[in-house]
Amino acid sequence: MTKKPVGFKALVEDLVSTIPPGKLMTYGQIAALCGHPLAARQVGGIAHFGNPDLPWQRVVNKRGGLASGFPGGKTGHKQQLEAEGFYVTEDFKVDIEEYIWWPNP
C-alpha cells in the first residue's frame, strides 16, 4: 500500500491548526516548515481561501504586521488577536519576537 502524497495546502492547514493560543507564526515560517521556503505568498492565499475554522488570526507577516485581507481587514485581525490577549500596536503590529512559536521537531 502506498501513501497518498500530501499537498502543500494540507500541510499548511495542518500546521496552522497546531498553533497554540498566545503564540504566532509567520507566513514565511509556515512555508519553510512545509518544505517551500519561498512560498510565503501562497500561504497567504491559503489563509485567505482555506479552512475558515483554523486559527488564521495567529499568522502574521515577518515584521509582525497584520493582514489587510483578513475578514474585517487589519482592524478585524487586531480585534481577534486582542481578544486572545495579544498586544497589537496602533499601526497594526505585534512583537513577533515575543509571540513567535516554533513547533517541536
WOTASUL-V284571 format. One line per field, one symbol per residue. psi: psi as a letter, one per 20 degrees, with the letter a starting at -180 (. if undefined). Layout:
psi->???
This chain:
psi->pqqpqprggggghgghiioqqjqqrrghgggghjjmijkghhgghhghiaoiiqmhijprrijjqrphjqpjahggggggghhijqpprhklqqnhhhiqppqq.
